[in-house]
Amino acid sequence: MSNNTATLRAEKVNGYMTEILEISAESPRLKVVFIPGNPGIILFYKSYLEALACSFDGKANILGVGYAGFVPKNLGERKLFSLEEQVEHKIEFVKQQLTDNRTPLVLIGHSIGAYMAFSTYKRLADKVNYAIGLYPFIATNENSSFQAFLRWYLRQEFLCATVSHFANLMGKMPQIIPRGFIRNLYGRNWSIFSLDVACQYLLHYSLVRNIMYLGMTEFNKLQKCPDWKFLKERQISISILFGVDDHWGPLTLFEEISKEVPSLDISIEREGHDHAFCCTNEGSRWVAAYCAKAIKRIMPELESVLQL
């Protein structure tokens, strides 16, 4: 049996340094490429990807691809990456993985990563077998006052620069201070590992600036409705998971999809996990189990290697 521990490496993808989290299998029956949500730090998903690997009993190659340029070695650089640039980056990464056409390929994306996964599926439709969107940000939420505030805030250059400098300043303080700040800001239920990752990455000017610039381009690009044409064309090979209280993928969107594309496999997670499911061990395990079951439904030939 393969080791289900994920290993992290950095390599160039489409010309930019990128962090890759990989769990390899000796004789894979399946290849999974996972795309994270903004802030695009793949280490946040380590527990989730390892739980997903266990669901396949070590018979799946699983690769999580971080965002272009969101690498510690690049944190001194000032290039800002747009949503379209990040999509192109993911398409190039998936192309690099297409070395064995006999192994089914599944794309999974979280939040805006779901948009990136679906965009990649559109471009490589003959190479991808299945796609899953988790707590998806694939359309703007006109009913969310928080999104309206973010849309305005992220366009304010001075405010974004101020927050980025503040994060950088926090990174120079004794660790107990930024650690306590992040815990209070994002929630007390995060795992210790997730807090460590946040302190390692989210206290650098260039990365925080990139997070906010990407967010601005997300609001500029996304519409109030998802791509209905794509969802209808690929409805038999797409699954989407919504949360009960998630403004990024609200239940109003769930209802719209149910009406427009009734055959699409959509579900609601009612276990009380956050949008940032990957930051708790319980959320990581639950969502990994959901993904494994969804893949089994669409690819019944894999049932014998699923440990559910």
C-alpha positions in Angstrom: 0.0 0.0 0.0 1.2 3.5 -0.8 2.1 6.0 1.9 -0.8 8.4 2.2 1.4 11.2 3.6 1.5 14.3 1.4 4.8 15.7 0.4 5.4 19.4 -0.5 7.6 20.6 -3.3 8.0 23.8 -5.4 8.4 23.8 -9.1 7.8 26.1 -12.0 4.4 25.9 -13.7 3.7 28.2 -16.7 6.9 30.1 -15.7 6.0 30.7 -12.1 7.1 29.0 -8.9 4.3 26.9 -7.5 3.8 24.8 -4.5 2.6 21.2 -5.2 1.3 18.9 -2.5 1.4 15.3 -3.7 0.4 11.8 -2.6 1.6 9.3 -5.2 0.5 5.8 -5.9 2.6 3.0 -7.4 -0.2 1.7 -9.7 -2.8 4.5 -9.7 -6.4 3.8 -10.8 -7.2 7.5 -10.6 -5.6 10.9 -10.8 -7.0 13.8 -8.8 -5.9 17.4 -9.2 -7.1 19.7 -6.5 -7.3 23.5 -6.7 -7.6 25.5 -3.5 -9.6 28.6 -2.8 -8.1 32.1 -2.3 -5.5 32.5 -0.6 -4.3 29.6 -2.7 -2.0 28.1 0.0 -2.1 24.4 -0.7 -0.7 23.4 2.7 -4.0 24.3 4.3 -5.5 21.3 2.6 -2.9 18.7 3.7 -5.3 16.9 6.1 -8.1 16.9 3.5 -5.9 15.5 0.7 -4.5 12.8 3.0 -8.0 11.8 4.0 -9.0 11.6 0.3 -6.0 9.4 -0.4 -7.0 7.0 2.4 -10.5 6.8 0.8 -8.8 5.3 -2.3 -6.6 2.9 -0.3 -3.5 4.4 -1.8 -4.6 3.7 -5.4 -5.0 7.3 -6.5 -2.4 9.9 -7.5 -3.5 13.1 -5.7 -1.9 16.5 -6.5 -2.9 19.8 -4.9 -1.6 22.8 -6.9 -1.1 26.1 -5.2 -1.4 29.5 -6.8 1.1 31.0 -9.2 3.7 33.0 -7.2 2.3 32.2 -3.8 5.5 30.6 -2.7 7.7 31.7 0.3 10.8 32.0 -2.0 8.8 34.5 -4.1 7.5 36.6 -1.3 9.8 39.5 -2.1 8.5 39.8 -5.6 5.7 42.3 -6.4 3.9 40.8 -9.3 0.2 40.6 -8.8 -1.7 37.7 -10.4 -5.3 38.1 -11.7 -8.0 35.4 -11.7 -7.5 34.9 -15.5 -3.7 34.4 -14.9 -4.4 31.9 -12.2 -6.8 30.0 -14.4 -4.2 29.8 -17.2 -1.7 28.6 -14.6 -4.0 25.7 -13.6 -4.7 24.7 -17.2 -1.0 24.4 -17.8 -0.5 22.4 -14.7 -3.2 19.9 -15.7 -1.7 19.7 -19.2 1.5 18.6 -17.5 -0.3 15.8 -15.8 -1.8 14.3 -19.0 0.9 11.7 -19.5 -1.3 8.7 -19.2 -4.7 8.9 -21.0 -5.7 5.5 -19.5 -6.0 6.9 -16.0 -9.2 8.8 -15.2 -8.7 12.5 -14.3 -10.8 14.3 -11.7 -10.6 18.0 -10.9 -11.7 19.3 -7.5 -11.9 22.9 -6.6 -12.8 24.8 -3.4 -14.4 28.3 -3.4 -12.9 30.3 -6.3 -10.9 27.1 -7.0 -14.2 25.6 -8.1 -14.4 28.3 -10.8 -10.8 27.5 -11.8 -11.5 23.8 -11.9 -14.6 24.3 -14.1 -12.8 26.7 -16.4 -10.0 24.1 -16.8 -12.7 21.5 -17.6 -14.1 23.7 -20.3 -10.7 24.1 -22.0 -9.7 20.4 -21.6 -13.1 18.8 -21.9 -11.8 15.7 -23.7 -9.1 15.1 -21.1 -11.1 15.5 -17.9 -13.5 12.8 -16.7 -15.2 14.5 -13.7 -15.2 17.8 -11.7 -16.3 18.6 -8.2 -16.9 22.1 -6.8 -16.7 22.5 -3.0 -18.4 25.5 -1.3 -18.1 27.1 -4.7 -17.6 30.8 -5.6 -18.8 30.6 -9.2 -21.2 33.6 -9.1 -21.5 36.7 -7.1 -24.0 36.9 -4.3 -26.1 40.0 -4.8 -27.8 39.5 -1.4 -24.5 39.5 0.5 -23.7 42.8 2.2 -20.3 41.4 3.1 -19.5 40.7 -0.6 -20.7 44.2 -1.5 -18.3 45.6 1.1 -15.4 43.5 -0.1 -16.1 44.5 -3.7 -15.7 48.1 -2.7 -12.8 47.6 -0.3 -10.6 45.6 -2.7 -10.7 48.4 -5.1 -9.2 50.8 -2.6 -5.5 50.7 -3.3 -4.5 52.6 -0.1 -6.5 50.4 2.2 -5.2 47.2 0.6 -1.6 48.4 0.9 -2.2 49.4 4.5 -3.6 45.9 5.5 -0.6 44.3 3.6 1.9 46.4 5.5 0.1 45.6 8.8 0.3 41.9 8.1 4.0 42.2 7.3 4.6 44.1 10.6 2.8 41.4 12.5 5.1 38.9 10.9 8.1 40.6 12.6 6.6 40.4 16.1 7.0 37.5 18.6 5.0 34.6 17.2 2.5 34.5 20.1 1.1 37.9 19.0 0.2 37.1 15.3 -0.8 33.6 16.3 -3.4 35.0 18.8 -4.5 37.6 16.3 -5.1 35.0 13.6 -6.9 32.7 16.0 -9.3 35.4 17.0 -9.8 36.7 13.5 -10.5 33.4 11.7 -11.9 31.2 14.4 -10.9 29.3 17.5 -11.8 25.9 16.0 -8.9 25.8 13.6 -6.3 23.1 14.0 -2.9 23.9 15.3 -1.4 22.9 11.9 -3.7 25.4 10.1 -2.7 28.2 12.5 1.0 27.4 11.9 0.4 27.5 8.1 -1.4 30.9 8.4 1.5 32.3 10.5 4.0 31.0 7.9 2.2 32.5 4.9 -0.2 35.2 5.7 2.2 37.6 7.4 4.0 38.7 4.2 3.3 41.9 2.3 3.4 40.5 -1.2 1.3 37.5 -0.5 -1.5 39.5 1.3 -1.4 42.0 -1.5 -1.8 39.2 -4.0 -4.7 37.7 -2.1 -6.6 41.0 -2.2 -5.7 41.8 -5.9 -6.9 38.3 -6.9 -10.1 38.9 -4.9 -10.7 42.2 -6.8 -10.3 40.4 -10.1 -12.7 37.7 -8.9 -15.5 40.3 -8.4 -14.6 41.9 -11.7 -14.8 38.6 -13.6 -17.7 36.7 -12.0 -21.3 37.4 -12.9 -24.4 37.1 -10.7 -25.2 33.8 -12.6 -22.9 30.8 -13.2 -22.2 29.5 -16.7 -25.5 27.8 -17.3 -24.4 26.5 -20.7 -21.4 24.7 -19.3 -23.3 23.3 -16.3 -26.0 21.9 -18.7 -23.5 20.5 -21.1 -21.5 18.7 -18.4 -24.2 18.0 -15.9 -23.6 14.2 -15.8 -19.9 14.7 -14.9 -20.1 17.5 -12.3 -20.9 17.5 -8.6 -21.2 20.5 -6.3 -21.3 20.7 -2.5 -22.9 23.7 -0.8 -22.8 24.8 2.8 -25.8 25.8 4.9 -24.5 29.2 5.8 -22.0 30.2 3.1 -22.3 33.5 1.4 -19.7 32.5 -1.2 -21.9 29.6 -2.4 -25.3 30.5 -1.0 -28.4 28.3 -0.9 -30.1 30.7 -3.3 -27.6 29.5 -5.9 -28.3 25.9 -4.9 -32.0 26.5 -5.6 -31.2 28.2 -8.9 -29.1 25.3 -10.1 -31.8 22.9 -9.0 -34.3 24.6 -11.2 -32.0 25.3 -14.2 -30.0 22.0 -14.2 -32.2 19.5 -12.3 -30.0 16.5 -13.3 -26.8 18.0 -11.8 -25.5 16.3 -8.7 -25.7 18.9 -6.0 -25.7 18.4 -2.2 -25.8 20.5 1.0 -23.4 19.8 3.8 -25.4 20.1 7.0 -22.8 19.0 9.5 -21.9 22.5 10.6 -18.5 22.8 8.9 -17.2 26.2 7.8 -16.4 27.4 4.3 -12.8 26.9 5.3 -13.5 23.2 6.0 -9.8 22.4 5.4 -8.7 24.2 8.6 -10.3 21.6 10.9 -9.6 17.9 10.9 -13.3 17.0 11.1 -14.2 19.2 8.2 -11.3 17.8 6.1 -12.4 14.2 6.8 -16.1 14.8 6.1 -15.5 16.6 2.8 -12.9 14.0 1.7 -15.5 11.3 2.3 -18.1 13.3 0.3 -15.7 13.6 -2.7 -14.8 9.9 -2.6 -18.5 8.9 -2.6 -19.3 11.3 -5.4 -16.4 9.9 -7.5 -17.7 6.4 -6.8 -21.1 7.3 -8.1 -19.8 8.7 -11.4 -17.1 6.0 -11.8 -18.5 2.8 -10.4 -15.5 0.8 -11.7 -13.5 2.4 -8.8 -15.8 1.1 -6.1 -13.5 -1.9 -5.4 -10.7 0.5 -4.4 -12.8 2.8 -2.2 -12.6 2.4 1.5 -15.7 4.2 2.7 
